[in-house]
């Protein structure tokens, strides 16, 4: 079972890393899931993740404060809207898809803004 949890943790970590550059994919939930899976399966990977120079501070700050830095909020929301508006305008040829892209952007923005801003 520990191998399965470790593999799922690695997949979650990979998705979290992709979420850093892909605005539609959430970063924080996948990194938190990876940390939880590693905690139950591989203490070494858990320690590595929490002590990682970039990701560790991000995870620890979120776990402790339940907040997101203002810079990350601005970047995330901006990239989401740039990407999904481009999809709505240039990719979607049916009005229902355009509405879906806009609704998705609104929902993701609301979710990000629902967290406190870390000072």
C-alpha positions as a Markdown table, in Angstrom:
| # | Residue | x | y | z |
|---|---|---|---|---|
| 1 | Unk | 0.0 | 0.0 | 0.0 |
| 2 | Unk | 2.9 | 2.4 | 0.7 |
| 3 | Unk | 4.1 | 2.0 | -2.9 |
| 4 | Unk | 0.7 | 3.0 | -4.2 |
| 5 | Unk | 0.5 | 6.0 | -1.9 |
| 6 | Unk | 4.1 | 7.0 | -3.0 |
| 7 | Unk | 3.2 | 6.7 | -6.7 |
| 8 | Unk | 0.0 | 8.7 | -6.2 |
| 9 | Unk | 2.1 | 11.3 | -4.2 |
| 10 | Unk | 4.5 | 11.6 | -7.1 |
| 11 | Unk | 1.7 | 12.0 | -9.6 |
| 12 | Unk | 0.1 | 14.6 | -7.4 |
| 13 | Unk | 3.5 | 16.4 | -7.1 |
| 14 | Unk | 3.8 | 16.3 | -10.9 |
| 15 | Unk | 0.4 | 17.8 | -11.4 |
| 16 | Unk | 1.1 | 20.5 | -8.8 |
| 17 | Unk | 4.3 | 21.4 | -10.6 |
| 18 | Unk | 2.4 | 21.6 | -13.9 |
| 19 | Unk | -0.1 | 23.8 | -12.1 |
| 20 | Unk | 2.6 | 26.4 | -11.6 |
| 21 | Unk | 2.8 | 27.0 | -15.3 |
| 22 | Unk | -0.7 | 25.9 | -16.4 |
| 23 | Unk | -3.3 | 28.4 | -15.0 |
| 24 | Unk | -6.3 | 26.0 | -15.2 |
| 25 | Unk | -4.5 | 23.3 | -13.1 |
| 26 | Unk | -4.5 | 24.1 | -9.4 |
| 27 | Unk | -1.1 | 24.0 | -7.7 |
| 28 | Unk | -1.9 | 24.1 | -4.0 |
| 29 | Unk | -4.4 | 21.2 | -3.7 |
| 30 | Unk | -2.0 | 18.9 | -5.6 |
| 31 | Unk | 1.0 | 19.9 | -3.5 |
| 32 | Unk | -1.0 | 19.5 | -0.3 |
| 33 | Unk | -2.3 | 16.1 | -1.5 |
| 34 | Unk | 1.3 | 15.0 | -2.3 |
| 35 | Unk | 2.4 | 16.1 | 1.2 |
| 36 | Unk | -0.4 | 14.1 | 2.8 |
| 37 | Unk | 0.3 | 11.0 | 0.7 |
| 38 | Unk | 4.1 | 11.2 | 1.4 |
| 39 | Unk | 3.4 | 11.6 | 5.1 |
| 40 | Unk | 1.6 | 8.3 | 5.0 |
| 41 | Unk | 4.0 | 6.5 | 2.7 |
| 42 | Unk | 7.5 | 7.9 | 2.4 |
| 43 | Unk | 8.8 | 10.0 | 5.2 |
| 44 | Unk | 11.9 | 11.0 | 3.2 |
| 45 | Unk | 9.8 | 12.4 | 0.3 |
| 46 | Unk | 7.6 | 14.2 | 2.8 |
| 47 | Unk | 10.7 | 15.8 | 4.5 |
| 48 | Unk | 12.1 | 16.7 | 1.1 |
| 49 | Unk | 8.9 | 18.3 | 0.0 |
| 50 | Unk | 8.4 | 20.4 | 3.1 |
| 51 | Unk | 12.1 | 21.4 | 3.1 |
| 52 | Unk | 12.2 | 22.2 | -0.6 |
| 53 | Unk | 13.5 | 25.8 | -1.1 |
| 54 | Unk | 10.5 | 26.9 | -3.1 |
| 55 | Unk | 7.7 | 24.4 | -2.6 |
| 56 | Unk | 8.3 | 23.8 | 1.1 |
| 57 | Unk | 7.7 | 27.4 | 2.2 |
| 58 | Unk | 4.6 | 27.6 | -0.1 |
| 59 | Unk | 3.1 | 24.4 | 1.5 |
| 60 | Unk | 4.0 | 25.3 | 5.1 |
| 61 | Unk | 2.7 | 28.9 | 4.7 |
| 62 | Unk | -0.6 | 27.5 | 3.3 |
| 63 | Unk | -0.9 | 24.8 | 6.0 |
| 64 | Unk | -0.2 | 27.3 | 8.8 |
| 65 | Unk | -1.9 | 30.5 | 7.6 |
| 66 | Unk | -4.5 | 29.2 | 5.1 |
| 67 | Unk | -3.4 | 32.1 | 2.9 |
| 68 | Unk | -1.9 | 32.9 | -0.5 |
| 69 | Unk | 0.7 | 35.6 | -1.2 |
| 70 | Unk | -0.7 | 38.6 | -3.1 |
| 71 | Unk | 1.8 | 38.2 | -5.8 |
| 72 | Unk | 0.7 | 34.6 | -6.4 |
| 73 | Unk | -2.9 | 35.7 | -6.4 |
| 74 | Unk | -2.3 | 38.4 | -9.0 |
| 75 | Unk | -0.2 | 36.1 | -11.3 |
| 76 | Unk | -2.7 | 33.2 | -11.0 |
| 77 | Unk | -5.8 | 35.2 | -11.7 |
| 78 | Unk | -4.1 | 37.1 | -14.5 |
| 79 | Unk | -3.0 | 33.9 | -16.2 |
| 80 | Unk | -6.3 | 32.2 | -15.7 |
| 81 | Unk | -8.1 | 35.1 | -17.4 |
| 82 | Unk | -5.6 | 35.4 | -20.2 |
| 83 | Unk | -5.7 | 31.7 | -21.0 |
| 84 | Unk | -9.5 | 31.2 | -20.7 |
| 85 | Unk | -10.4 | 34.4 | -22.6 |
| 86 | Unk | -8.1 | 33.3 | -25.4 |
| 87 | Unk | -9.8 | 29.9 | -25.4 |
| 88 | Unk | -13.3 | 31.6 | -25.4 |
| 89 | Unk | -12.4 | 33.9 | -28.2 |
| 90 | Unk | -10.1 | 32.0 | -30.5 |
| 91 | Unk | -10.7 | 28.3 | -29.7 |
| 92 | Unk | -14.4 | 27.8 | -28.9 |
| 93 | Unk | -16.6 | 28.0 | -31.9 |
| 94 | Unk | -19.9 | 27.3 | -30.0 |
| 95 | Unk | -21.4 | 29.8 | -27.6 |
| 96 | Unk | -21.9 | 27.1 | -24.9 |
| 97 | Unk | -18.1 | 26.5 | -24.8 |
| 98 | Unk | -17.5 | 30.2 | -24.6 |
| 99 | Unk | -19.8 | 30.5 | -21.7 |
| 100 | Unk | -18.1 | 27.4 | -20.1 |
| 101 | Unk | -14.7 | 29.0 | -20.4 |
| 102 | Unk | -15.9 | 32.3 | -18.8 |
| 103 | Unk | -17.7 | 30.5 | -16.0 |
| 104 | Unk | -14.6 | 28.4 | -15.3 |
| 105 | Unk | -12.5 | 31.6 | -15.1 |
| 106 | Unk | -15.0 | 33.1 | -12.7 |
| 107 | Unk | -15.2 | 30.0 | -10.5 |
| 108 | Unk | -11.4 | 29.6 | -10.3 |
| 109 | Unk | -11.0 | 33.3 | -9.6 |
| 110 | Unk | -13.6 | 33.2 | -6.8 |
| 111 | Unk | -11.8 | 30.1 | -5.3 |
| 112 | Unk | -8.4 | 31.8 | -5.3 |
| 113 | Unk | -9.8 | 35.1 | -3.9 |
| 114 | Unk | -11.7 | 33.2 | -1.2 |
| 115 | Unk | -8.4 | 32.6 | 0.6 |
| 116 | Unk | -6.8 | 35.2 | 2.9 |
| 117 | Unk | -4.0 | 37.2 | 1.4 |
| 118 | Unk | -0.7 | 36.6 | 3.1 |
| 119 | Unk | 1.2 | 39.7 | 4.1 |
